[in-house]
Amino acid sequence: MSTDTPDAPADDAPSRAELAARVDELEDALAEATSDDDGKKMSIIATKGTLDMAYPPLILASTAAAFGYDVTVFHTFWGLDILHEERSKNLKLSSVGNPNMPVPNAVAALPGMDRVTTKMMEKKIADNDTATIEELLETSLDMGVEFQACQMTIDLMGYDEADFYDGVTTGVGAATALQDMADADIQLLV
């Protein structure tokens, strides 16, 4: 008796060609199922509208988009000022409570010091050829970053949706932002 005799009849076993076809079919199905997962997603929540806090979400969003991430930035409360065409050009820098300011808090609290420190920062930005808020926004929009404006905050603060930069998505609520964060690979609160 031979030891290489199969236990099951040869008629029940699939041929090599059938197995190869099935493997190809499974590989195609796997590739199709995972093709949507190739892109990485980043979700950023921007809550502050000062000059120094406008840069982090914009720099992170544009850099992530340059690396191929699908990026959404949800702006709420004072963060909406970043998306407002006029207000974004006049963002201020708060000198009180900022440990990196070159003035002590007692001096920073004097009237007009926010204006002085804002002018200092604007000069530094210009001297270093750093992109402006408007330039970063436009670049990010061109790269496909989705900027969302919180509808509750628009209503609360009395913003006019027409005053936001072209391309900003309005009418977005917290539920949409939460779902976007849940689907994202990276979630940041700035």
N, C-alpha and C positions, 0 to 999 in steps of 0.2 A: 504494500500500500504506500502511496506517495504522500509526502507531507505537504506538498504544495497544491493539493486539490482543494478548491474553494468549498466552503460549507453550503453556500447558497448557489442556486442555479445561475449560470452566466447570463441568462435572459433578464434577470432583475437588476443587475448592476449597470449603472450608466457608463457609457463609453467615454474615452478620454476626450473626445470632441465635445460631448455633451457637458462634461465637467468643465472644460475650458470655456465653453459658451456661458455656463452658469457663473463662473468666476468673473468673466468679463461683464456680465449683466449686474452682478453685485458691486463690482468696482465702479461702474457707471452710476448706479443708484447712490453709492456713497459719495462720489464726487459731486453729484447734483445736490444731495442733502447738505453737504458742507460748503457748497460754493457761496451761499449767502453769509456764512460765518467768517469769510476771509478778511473782511474789513473790521478794523478795530473802531470802537466808539468811545468818545469822551463826552461827558456831560459836566458843565460848569454852571454854578449858581453864583451870580454877581449881585451883591447886596449893598455895596458901598459906591458912592459917587464922588469921592474926592479924587484929586489929580493923581495922587500916589496909588490909589486903589483901583483906578481905571486901567492902568497898564497891565497888572498881572493876568486878568482874564483874557485880555486882548492878545498879549504875547503868547500865552499858553495855547489859546485857540488857534492862532495863525501858525504857530510852530507845529502843533499836532496835525493841522490840516496839511501842512507841507510834508509831513511824514505819512500821509495817507489816511489819517483818522477821519471818521465821520464825526463832526463836532457840533454840539448844540450848547449855546450859552443862554441860560434863562436869567433875565434881569428883573429884579424886584426891588421895591422900595427905592432908596436913593441910587441904586444901580441903574435905574431907568435914565438918569441924567446922562449916562454914557451914550445912550442911543438917541438922545434928543439932539437934533442938529444944532440948535443955538446954545443950549446949556452945556453941551460937551466941549464947546470952545471956551467956556468960562469956569471950568472946574477949579476949585480952590484946594489948597493944601492946609490942613490944620496943623498949627504949630504946637498947640497945647496937648500935653500927654504923649507926645511923640518923642521917645527917648533918643532918636537919631537926629533930631534937629540940632543945629549948631547954636541954639540959644537955650538958656535955662527956662523952666516952666514959668517962673515968676515974670520973666521978660516976655515970654511967648504969650502970656495972658493979656498983655497991654493992647489997647485998641490999635488996630491997623497992622498987627504983627502977622496975621494970616495973609494979608495982602503982600507984605514984605517977603515972607517965606515962599509964597506962591510965585512971585516974580523971580526969586532966586532959583527955584526949581525950573521955571520956564526958560530962564537963561541957560541953565545947565543942559536942559534938553536941546535947545537950539545950538549951543556950542559944541555938543557931541553929535550933532546930526542925527539925533534919535527921532524916530518916526513920531508924528503927532497922533493924537487920539483918532482924528478923522482919517489919517492915512492908514492906521492899523485897522480901523473898521472897514474901510473900503477894500483893503487888501484881503482881509478875512472874508468879506462877502464875496469877492471875486474867486476865492479859493473854495467856496461852498459852505462856509461856516453858517449855521443857522442861528441868528440872534432872535430871541423870543422876548417879548415884553409882557409882563404879568398883567392880565386884564384887571384883576382886583386893585392893583396898585395904580393903574391908569385911571380907574374910576375914583379911587380914594384921593389921589393927588390932583385930579382935575386936568390931566394931560390931554392934549388933542393928538389923536393918532397920526394926523397929517404932519405933525412936527418931528416925527422920527425919521431917521435915515431911510431912503428907499431900500427895500429888501428886508427890513425888519418885520418879523412875524408878530402881529398883535392878536389879542383875543385868546392868549394862552393862559390856562389855569394851572394851579398847583398839581392837579391830578395828572395832567399831561407831563409836567416837569418830573413828577415822581416816577411815572412809567418810563420816561426817557432815562432817568438815572438807573432804574432797575435793569434796563437793557444795555447799559453802558459798561465797558471794561474798566473805565476810570471815571470816578466821580469826585468833583472838587467843589468846595464851598469857599468862595473868596469874598 
